[in-house]
Amino acid sequence: MSAVVGSLYGRYKIPGNLSPRTLEGFTAFLLTAYVWVRFGMRGGEMEEMDLLGIYIVSAMEAGTEGIDNIILPVLGAVIWA
């Protein structure tokens, strides 16, 4: 989802990031992760630590290039284990 939004609508590059990631793609990932954790994993209820986990995974997605398909699932599994 973030790749599609970033590719189609991304105008603002993330400052200090060498990858082509955009703020629009980051926001799309953040919102998608929030919806998934809230309704897919937690059944409509969330804890404060869930929000921190969502932000950490989103920040890692924005800061990695090429290895995000390996890093993000492992990081998510560690956070929500």
DSSP file (Angstrom, degrees, kcal/mol; ACC not computed):
  #  RESIDUE AA STRUCTURE BP1 BP2  ACC     N-H-->O    O-->H-N    N-H-->O    O-->H-N    TCO  KAPPA ALPHA  PHI   PSI    X-CA   Y-CA   Z-CA
    1    1 A M     >        0   0    0      0, 0.0     4,-2.5     0, 0.0     5,-0.2   0.000 360.0 360.0 360.0 -44.5    0.0    0.0    0.0
    2    2 A S  H  >  +     0   0    0      1,-0.2     4,-2.7     2,-0.2     5,-0.2   0.863 360.0  52.8 -67.0 -33.9    2.7    2.5    0.9
    3    3 A A  H  > S+     0   0    0      2,-0.2     4,-2.3     1,-0.2    -1,-0.2   0.905 110.8  46.8 -67.0 -40.2    4.6    1.8   -2.3
    4    4 A V  H  > S+     0   0    0      2,-0.2     4,-2.5     1,-0.2     5,-0.3   0.950 116.3  43.2 -66.1 -49.0    1.5    2.5   -4.4
    5    5 A V  H  X>S+     0   0    0     -4,-2.5     4,-3.0     1,-0.2     5,-0.6   0.927 115.9  48.8 -63.6 -44.8    0.6    5.7   -2.6
    6    6 A G  H  X5S+     0   0    0     -4,-2.7     4,-1.1    -5,-0.2    -1,-0.2   0.885 114.2  46.0 -62.8 -39.2    4.3    6.8   -2.5
    7    7 A S  H  <5S+     0   0    0     -4,-2.3    -2,-0.2    -5,-0.2    -1,-0.2   0.898 121.9  35.2 -70.7 -40.7    4.7    6.2   -6.2
    8    8 A L  H  <5S+     0   0    0     -4,-2.5    -2,-0.2    -5,-0.2    -3,-0.2   0.883 137.2  14.4 -82.2 -39.5    1.5    7.8   -7.3
    9    9 A Y  H  <5S+     0   0    0     -4,-3.0     2,-0.4    -5,-0.3    -3,-0.2   0.464  87.0 125.2-118.5  -4.0    1.1   10.7   -4.9
   10   10 A G     << +     0   0    0     -4,-1.1     3,-0.1    -5,-0.6    -4,-0.1  -0.440  13.5 146.0 -69.5 119.4    4.6   11.1   -3.3
   11   11 A R        +     0   0    0     -2,-0.4     2,-0.7     1,-0.2    -1,-0.2   0.626  55.9  67.6-117.2 -30.5    6.0   14.5   -3.6
   12   12 A Y  S    S-     0   0    0      3,-0.0    11,-2.9     0, 0.0    12,-0.4  -0.849  71.0-147.3-106.6 111.8    7.9   15.1   -0.4
   13   13 A K  B     -A   22   0A   0     -2,-0.7     9,-0.2     9,-0.2     8,-0.1  -0.407  31.5-101.0 -70.6 149.1   11.0   12.9    0.1
   14   14 A I    >   -     0   0    0      7,-1.8     3,-1.7     5,-0.2    -1,-0.1  -0.609  45.9-111.9 -72.2 123.8   11.8   12.0    3.7
   15   15 A P  T 3  S+     0   0    0      0, 0.0     3,-0.1     0, 0.0    -1,-0.1  -0.292  96.0  10.7 -61.3 137.1   14.6   14.3    4.9
   16   16 A G  T 3  S+     0   0    0      1,-0.2     2,-0.5     2,-0.0    -2,-0.0   0.504  97.5 122.2  76.6   4.9   18.0   12.7    5.4
   17   17 A N    <   -     0   0    0     -3,-1.7    -1,-0.2     1,-0.1    46,-0.1  -0.874  49.4-160.4-104.3 128.6   16.9    9.4    3.8
   18   18 A L        +     0   0    0     -2,-0.5    -1,-0.1    45,-0.1    45,-0.1   0.673  69.9  85.3 -80.4 -17.1   18.9    8.2    0.8
   19   19 A S  S    S-     0   0    0     43,-0.2    -5,-0.2     1,-0.1    -2,-0.1  -0.366  93.5-109.5 -80.4 165.4   16.1    5.9   -0.4
   20   20 A P        +     0   0    0      0, 0.0    -1,-0.1     0, 0.0    -2,-0.1   0.164  69.5 139.4 -81.6  22.0   13.3    7.2   -2.6
   21   21 A R        -     0   0    0     41,-0.2    -7,-1.8    -7,-0.1     2,-0.3  -0.345  37.0-153.8 -69.1 146.4   10.8    6.9    0.2
   22   22 A T  B  >  -A   13   0A   0     -9,-0.2     4,-2.2     1,-0.1    -9,-0.2  -0.805  26.9-118.4-120.4 161.1    8.2    9.7    0.6
   23   23 A L  H  > S+     0   0    0    -11,-2.9     4,-2.5    -2,-0.3     5,-0.2   0.836 115.7  56.1 -64.2 -33.0    6.2   11.2    3.5
   24   24 A E  H  > S+     0   0    0    -12,-0.4     4,-2.1     2,-0.2    -1,-0.2   0.910 108.7  46.0 -66.3 -42.1    3.0   10.2    1.7
   25   25 A G  H  > S+     0   0    0      2,-0.2     4,-2.3     1,-0.2    -2,-0.2   0.891 111.9  52.1 -66.0 -39.8    4.1    6.6    1.5
   26   26 A F  H  X S+     0   0    0     -4,-2.2     4,-2.6     2,-0.2    -2,-0.2   0.921 110.2  48.6 -60.3 -45.4    5.2    6.7    5.1
   27   27 A T  H  X S+     0   0    0     -4,-2.5     4,-2.5     1,-0.2     5,-0.2   0.891 109.9  51.7 -63.5 -40.3    1.8    8.0    6.1
   28   28 A A  H  X S+     0   0    0     -4,-2.1     4,-2.4     2,-0.2    -1,-0.2   0.908 111.7  46.9 -63.4 -41.6    0.0    5.3    4.1
   29   29 A F  H  X S+     0   0    0     -4,-2.3     4,-2.8     2,-0.2     5,-0.2   0.920 111.5  51.6 -65.1 -43.4    2.1    2.6    5.8
   30   30 A L  H  X S+     0   0    0     -4,-2.6     4,-2.1     1,-0.2    -2,-0.2   0.923 113.4  43.6 -59.4 -46.7    1.4    4.1    9.2
   31   31 A L  H  X S+     0   0    0     -4,-2.5     4,-2.4     2,-0.2    -1,-0.2   0.894 114.1  50.0 -68.0 -40.2   -2.4    4.2    8.6
   32   32 A T  H  X S+     0   0    0     -4,-2.4     4,-2.5    -5,-0.2    -2,-0.2   0.914 111.6  48.6 -64.2 -42.8   -2.4    0.7    7.1
   33   33 A A  H  X S+     0   0    0     -4,-2.8     4,-2.8     2,-0.2     5,-0.3   0.900 110.6  52.0 -63.4 -40.7   -0.5   -0.7   10.1
   34   34 A Y  H  X S+     0   0    0     -4,-2.1     4,-2.7    -5,-0.2     5,-0.3   0.940 111.6  45.4 -60.6 -48.3   -2.8    1.0   12.5
   35   35 A V  H  X>S+     0   0    0     -4,-2.4     4,-2.6     1,-0.2     5,-0.7   0.912 114.5  49.4 -62.8 -42.4   -5.9   -0.4   10.8
   36   36 A W  I  X>S+     0   0    0     -4,-2.5     4,-1.7     3,-0.2     5,-1.5   0.936 115.2  42.1 -64.1 -46.9   -4.3   -3.9   10.7
   37   37 A V  I  <>S+     0   0    0     -4,-2.8     5,-1.8     3,-0.2     4,-0.4   0.932 118.8  45.1 -67.2 -44.0   -3.3   -3.9   14.3
   38   38 A R  I  <5S+     0   0    0     -4,-2.7     6,-3.5    -5,-0.3     7,-0.3   0.941 131.5  16.7 -67.0 -48.0   -6.5   -2.4   15.6
   39   39 A F  I  <5S+     0   0    0     -4,-2.6    -3,-0.2    -5,-0.3    -2,-0.2   0.758 130.2  43.2-101.3 -27.3   -9.0   -4.5   13.6
   40   40 A G  I  <<S+     0   0    0     -4,-1.7    -3,-0.2    -5,-0.7    -4,-0.1   0.872 129.1  19.4 -86.3 -40.1   -7.0   -7.5   12.4
   41   41 A M  I   <S+     0   0    0     -5,-1.5    -3,-0.2    -4,-0.4    -4,-0.2   0.820 132.5  34.1 -99.3 -36.9   -5.0   -8.4   15.5
   42   42 A R  S > <S-     0   0    0     -5,-1.8     3,-1.1    -6,-0.3    -3,-0.2   0.460  93.4-124.3-106.4  -2.6   -6.8   -6.8   18.4
   43   43 A G  T 3  S-     0   0    0      1,-0.2    -4,-0.2    -6,-0.2    -5,-0.1   0.833  80.4 -42.5  64.4  32.7  -10.4   -7.0   17.4
   44   44 A G  T 3  S+     0   0    0     -6,-3.5     2,-0.4     1,-0.3    -1,-0.2   0.267 120.4  96.9  99.3 -11.1  -11.0   -3.2   17.8
   45   45 A E    <   -     0   0    0     -3,-1.1     2,-0.3    -7,-0.3    -1,-0.3  -0.896  48.8-175.3-114.3 143.6   -9.1   -2.7   21.0
   46   46 A M        -     0   0    0     -2,-0.4     2,-0.3    -3,-0.1    -8,-0.0  -0.931  16.5-139.7-133.4 157.4   -5.5   -1.4   21.3
   47   47 A E    >>  -     0   0    0     -2,-0.3     4,-1.0     1,-0.1     3,-0.8  -0.736  33.0-109.6-107.3 163.2   -3.0   -0.9   24.0
   48   48 A E  H 3> S+     0   0    0     -2,-0.3     4,-1.5     1,-0.3     3,-0.4   0.863 118.4  58.8 -60.5 -36.0   -0.6    2.1   24.2
   49   49 A M  H 3> S+     0   0    0      1,-0.2     4,-2.4     2,-0.2    -1,-0.3   0.781  96.0  63.3 -66.7 -25.6    2.3   -0.1   23.3
   50   50 A D  H <> S+     0   0    0     -3,-0.8     4,-2.5     2,-0.2    -1,-0.2   0.908 101.6  50.5 -62.8 -41.0    0.6   -1.1   20.1
   51   51 A L  H  X S+     0   0    0     -4,-1.0     4,-2.2    -3,-0.4    -2,-0.2   0.901 110.6  49.0 -64.3 -40.5    0.9    2.5   18.9
   52   52 A L  H  X S+     0   0    0     -4,-1.5     4,-2.5     2,-0.2    -1,-0.2   0.913 111.2  50.1 -64.4 -42.1    4.6    2.6   19.8
   53   53 A G  H  X S+     0   0    0     -4,-2.4     4,-2.6     2,-0.2     5,-0.2   0.900 109.0  51.8 -62.1 -41.6    5.1   -0.6   17.9
   54   54 A I  H  X S+     0   0    0     -4,-2.5     4,-2.3     1,-0.2    -1,-0.2   0.921 111.4  47.2 -60.9 -44.2    3.3    0.7   14.8
   55   55 A Y  H  X S+     0   0    0     -4,-2.2     4,-2.6     2,-0.2    -2,-0.2   0.913 111.9  50.0 -65.2 -42.3    5.5    3.8   14.9
   56   56 A I  H  X S+     0   0    0     -4,-2.5     4,-2.2     2,-0.2    -2,-0.2   0.936 113.4  45.0 -62.4 -47.1    8.7    1.8   15.2
   57   57 A V  H  X S+     0   0    0     -4,-2.6     4,-2.1     1,-0.2    -1,-0.2   0.899 113.9  50.4 -64.9 -39.6    7.8   -0.5   12.4
   58   58 A S  H  X S+     0   0    0     -4,-2.3     4,-2.0    -5,-0.2    -2,-0.2   0.905 110.3  49.3 -64.8 -41.4    6.7    2.4   10.2
   59   59 A A  H  X S+     0   0    0     -4,-2.6     4,-1.5     1,-0.2    -1,-0.2   0.889 110.8  50.1 -65.2 -39.1    9.9    4.3   10.9
   60   60 A M  H  X S+     0   0    0     -4,-2.2     4,-1.0     2,-0.2    -1,-0.2   0.885 108.9  52.6 -65.9 -37.5   12.0    1.2   10.0
   61   61 A E  H  < S+     0   0    0     -4,-2.1     3,-0.4     1,-0.2    -2,-0.2   0.900 110.7  47.4 -63.8 -39.7   10.0    0.8    6.8
   62   62 A A  H  < S+     0   0    0     -4,-2.0    -1,-0.2     1,-0.2   -41,-0.2   0.786 115.1  46.3 -71.7 -26.7   10.8    4.4    5.9
   63   63 A G  H  < S+     0   0    0     -4,-1.5     2,-0.3    -5,-0.1    -1,-0.2   0.509  99.4  77.1 -97.3  -4.9   14.5    4.0    6.7
   64   64 A T     <  -     0   0    0     -4,-1.0     2,-0.4    -3,-0.4   -47,-0.0  -0.775  56.7-161.6-108.4 153.1   15.3    0.7    5.0
   65   65 A E  S    S-     0   0    0     -2,-0.3     2,-0.3   -46,-0.1    -3,-0.0  -0.975  71.4 -14.6-133.5 118.8   15.8    0.0    1.3
   66   66 A G  S    S+     0   0    0     -2,-0.4     3,-0.3     1,-0.1    -2,-0.0  -0.029 125.6  65.0  86.8 -33.1   15.6   -3.4   -0.3
   67   67 A I    >>  +     0   0    0     -2,-0.3     4,-2.6     1,-0.2     3,-1.5   0.318  67.4 101.7-104.6   8.4   15.7   -5.4    3.0
   68   68 A D  H 3> S+     0   0    0      1,-0.3     4,-2.0     2,-0.2    -1,-0.2   0.787  73.7  62.8 -65.4 -26.2   12.4   -4.2    4.4
   69   69 A N  H 34 S+     0   0    0     -3,-0.3    -1,-0.3     1,-0.2    -2,-0.1   0.692 113.7  35.4 -71.5 -16.9   10.6   -7.4    3.3
   70   70 A I  H <> S+     0   0    0     -3,-1.5     4,-1.2     2,-0.1    -2,-0.2   0.822 120.7  45.2 -96.5 -46.2   12.9   -9.3    5.7
   71   71 A I  H  X S+     0   0    0     -4,-2.6     4,-2.9     1,-0.2     5,-0.2   0.912 107.2  55.1 -68.5 -46.2   13.3   -6.8    8.5
   72   72 A L  H  X S+     0   0    0     -4,-2.0     4,-2.8     1,-0.2     5,-0.2   0.901 107.8  46.1 -64.1 -45.0    9.7   -5.7    9.0
   73   73 A P  H  > S+     0   0    0      0, 0.0     4,-2.3     0, 0.0    -1,-0.2   0.910 115.9  47.3 -63.0 -38.5    8.1   -9.1    9.5
   74   74 A V  H  X S+     0   0    0     -4,-1.2     4,-2.1     2,-0.2    -2,-0.2   0.939 114.1  46.9 -66.4 -45.5   10.8  -10.1   12.0
   75   75 A L  H  X S+     0   0    0     -4,-2.9     4,-2.5     1,-0.2    -1,-0.2   0.916 112.7  49.8 -62.3 -43.6   10.5   -6.8   13.8
   76   76 A G  H  X S+     0   0    0     -4,-2.8     4,-2.6    -5,-0.2    -1,-0.2   0.892 109.8  51.2 -61.8 -40.4    6.8   -7.0   14.0
   77   77 A A  H  < S+     0   0    0     -4,-2.3     4,-0.3    -5,-0.2    -1,-0.2   0.883 111.2  48.1 -64.7 -38.4    7.0  -10.6   15.3
   78   78 A V  H >< S+     0   0    0     -4,-2.1     3,-0.7     2,-0.2    -2,-0.2   0.920 114.4  45.8 -67.6 -43.5    9.4   -9.5   18.0
   79   79 A I  H 3< S+     0   0    0     -4,-2.5    -2,-0.2     1,-0.2    -1,-0.2   0.928 121.3  35.5 -66.7 -45.6    7.2   -6.5   19.0
   80   80 A W  T 3<        0   0    0     -4,-2.6    -1,-0.2     1,-0.2    -2,-0.2   0.195 360.0 360.0 -99.5  17.5    3.9   -8.4   19.1
   81   81 A A    <         0   0    0     -3,-0.7    -1,-0.2    -4,-0.3    -2,-0.1   0.485 360.0 360.0 -76.9 360.0    5.1  -11.7   20.4
